[in-house]
Structures are given as structure tokens and as C-alpha cells.
Amino acid sequence: MKYLCLVYVEEKTLNALSQDERVALSDESMAYCDGLQKQGQLLAASPLHPVDTATTVRVRAGKTSTTDGPFAETKEQLGGFLMIDVRDLNDAIRVAAQFPAARFGSVEVRPMKELGCA
């Protein structure tokens, strides 16, 4: 079953890490993703640029509007994602719990709907 793991972190917490700590966290995350990929469980993964680069798009009454930043102010920001294919929710939770950023923030695990299109 496919799950999307949304990784939320406080950018100020990450920014407070030393350069060496950030590199170590990145290396650990990449190694973890490499292991998942070798097991055939990782379909895609990517970190995101900082929240100040986000643009929110809305269409109301046929008119498009954009707003700088995310939809809502939150303590933690969406920092990246992992798309995984695992046996069940318990397996997805195990994968999410072992992702290094879970020690600094949270990982939301959501099942993906299967659509008929590719």
C-alpha cells in the first residue's frame, strides 16, 4: 500500500543547528532513504525549500489569486516528503518513526488513494 509521509519541522530549530549538525542530519536522511530504496519501499522523496519561498494559489469565482507563503501560520512547516510502498499502516509508521527528522519535528502518515490513471 502506498503512503505519503509529510515531514514537518520548525525551520528555526533546523536553522539553530550548526553546519556540521545539518550536514550530519542530511547525510543520515540520505542514507535512510537509500536503504528504503534498496528494499523497494521508497517511491520518491524530496526536501522542500524554506517556507518563505512558498506561494499559495486559490481560484474563486474563476479568478486566480496568489499569496506569498503557506496557507496557514503554523509552528512547524512542511519540510519535505517520502512516498513509500509498504505492507500496511504499521509498517508505514515504522518507516516514519525511523526517519531522522522525526526527532526534530513530526511525520504525518497518510494513505494514498489509488486512481485509475497513471
Long-range contacts (C-beta under 8 A, 24 or more apart in sequence): 1-85, 1-86, 1-87, 1-88, 1-89, 1-92, 1-111, 2-43, 2-83, 2-84, 2-85, 2-111, 2-112, 2-114, 3-83, 3-84, 3-85, 3-86, 3-89, 3-92, 3-95, 3-109, 3-110, 3-111, 3-112, 4-81, 4-82, 4-83, 4-84, 4-109, 4-110, 4-112, 5-81, 5-82, 5-83, 5-84, 5-92, 5-95, 5-96, 5-99, 5-107, 5-108, 5-109, 5-110, 6-78, 6-81, 6-107, 6-108, 6-110, 7-78, 7-79, 7-80, 7-81, 7-82, 7-99, 7-101, 7-102, 7-105, 7-106, 7-107, 8-74, 8-76, 8-77, 8-78, 8-79, 8-105, 8-106, 8-107, 8-108, 9-76, 9-77, 9-79, 9-101, 9-104, 9-105, 10-75, 10-76, 10-77, 10-104, 10-105, 11-50, 11-51, 11-77, 11-79, 13-104, 13-105, 14-79, 14-104, 25-100, 25-101, 25-104, 28-100, 29-99, 29-100, 29-101, 32-98, 32-99, 32-100, 33-82, 36-82, 36-84, 36-95, 40-85, 41-84, 41-85, 41-86, 41-95, 42-82, 42-83, 42-84, 43-83, 43-84, 43-85, 44-81, 44-82, 44-83, 45-80, 45-81, 45-82, 45-83, 46-80, 46-81, 47-79, 47-80, 48-78, 48-79, 48-80, 48-81, 50-77, 51-77, 51-78, 76-105, 76-106, 79-105, 83-112
